[in-house]
Amino acid sequence: MSSPRRVSLVTLGCARNEVDSEELAGRLDAAGWMLTDDAPDVVVVNTCGFVESAKKDSIDTLLAASDTGAKVVAVGCLAERYGEELAAQLPEADAVLGFDSYTELSTHLRSVLDGVAVPSHTPGDRRKLLPISPVERAAAVEPGAIDIGLPGHAGGPQVVRRRLDDSPVAPLKLASGCDRRCAFCAIPSFRGAFVSRRPSDVLAEARWLAEHGVRELVLVSENSTSYGKDLGDLKLLETLLPELAAIAPRVRLSYLQPAEMRPTLVETLTSTPGVVPYFDMSFQHASATVLRRMRRFGHTETFLDLLAQIRAAAPTAGVRSNVIVGFPGETEADVVELERFLTEARLDAIGVFGYSDEDGTEAEGLPDKVDEDEVGRRVARITALAEELTSQRAEERVGELVDVLIESADGEGRAAHQAPDVDGTTLVRGDVRVGDIVRAVVVDTDGVDLVADLVEVTSPAQRVAVGA
């Protein structure tokens, strides 16, 4: 009997890609592949195509995989977005596959290993695959499907997923796609229109993850505040969150759109046991003029009012955001307004990005481009401010009781206001183990990172085997 062919999965980009990779791993495992990083026959790189730096990282990773001597297959957002063009410019990739190829990935990989050419993906505008009206989409998507062509659970709540690590934290996809038309963003063109997953499928996958040792579910999508609108219920998230909190000890909601926040969602996020009071809201800017050019809504005062509502309900709630500087037409006065907002907002984490043209976006054709060197100076200026402000915010938490999920044997983990990878960590001093949720008192800080002393273990780690 011949040994199974060996495949390695490399994931770049956001938590949504992490979910896709674990679903691809589940499909490949079911098809008889051995998942390994040790001398694989083929390396599948789940690429990111969001911004220029992410594209470069994806290409560098594909080249590095090719240098190992293994066959290389590109999937993910960069492959979906550029397809044949990427294949022509990167002959080191033996195949470039789009989302529609995911269900047949095993077949495609076997063809690559057998020396059979696999046609490269032909890109198209995925927003056009579904009806414009969200309420008409439910009939156009198979029951339970995550998205057209994306790895899903069509036909029922069977989970097609394999964990690729033993972390007590896992992303859980709420939806795919986006209906917003931000001038700087190309994501809707290659991720498609917004499609919510059925609550029954989200809950089934949450149970599966909990059975495999997951202690924190991180709910991800391109725009979580839109969840349920295509299913006929704009407040479906307020119903779903308590149900998820009954499955896992900790639930975190990410990717919130400030313009779509509503009082009932703020109430649910700040008052539901097990759901952390955490608000991941990409304000992008604070100048009303810049935001209108970005095709977004709001300004400093409306954003500060929203933050006041959140903190009135939960004074220690965590808030993170991203901002873009150097957008076409941005003036010195706009930058000063952004500085005013950030100073008053007291955010726990701030991501600062310099504007760059993205293929096919409205902003690519806008006049009044800011000089590239000036964009760099503004990035440095706002980054320095952000680092100072977030360090100050962390210092405000000294003396505060925080609930921390322990993620490493040395006692490092994350408090409720800290999301994975992006918001800093909390080091708990005391007798703790991976998977414990503990209460601790903050005694020191290092930038956005906290040091805390153990008070009590409020939710001990489960002893659950982690596997496929």
Beta strands, then each sheet from edge to edge (+ up, - down):
strand 1: 6-11
strand 2: 34-35
strand 3: 42-47
strand 4: 71-76
strand 5: 95-96
strand 6: 169-173
strand 7: 175-176
strand 8: 195-196
strand 9: 216-220
strand 10: 250-253
strand 11: 278-280
strand 12: 318-325
strand 13: 349-354
strand 14: 401-406
strand 15: 412-415
strand 16: 426-429
strand 17: 437-446
strand 18: 449-459
sheet 1: 2+ 1+ 3+ 4+ 5+
sheet 2: 6+ 9+ 10+
sheet 3: 7+ 8-
sheet 4: 11+ 12+ 13+
sheet 5: 14+ 15- 16+ 18+ 17- 14+
end
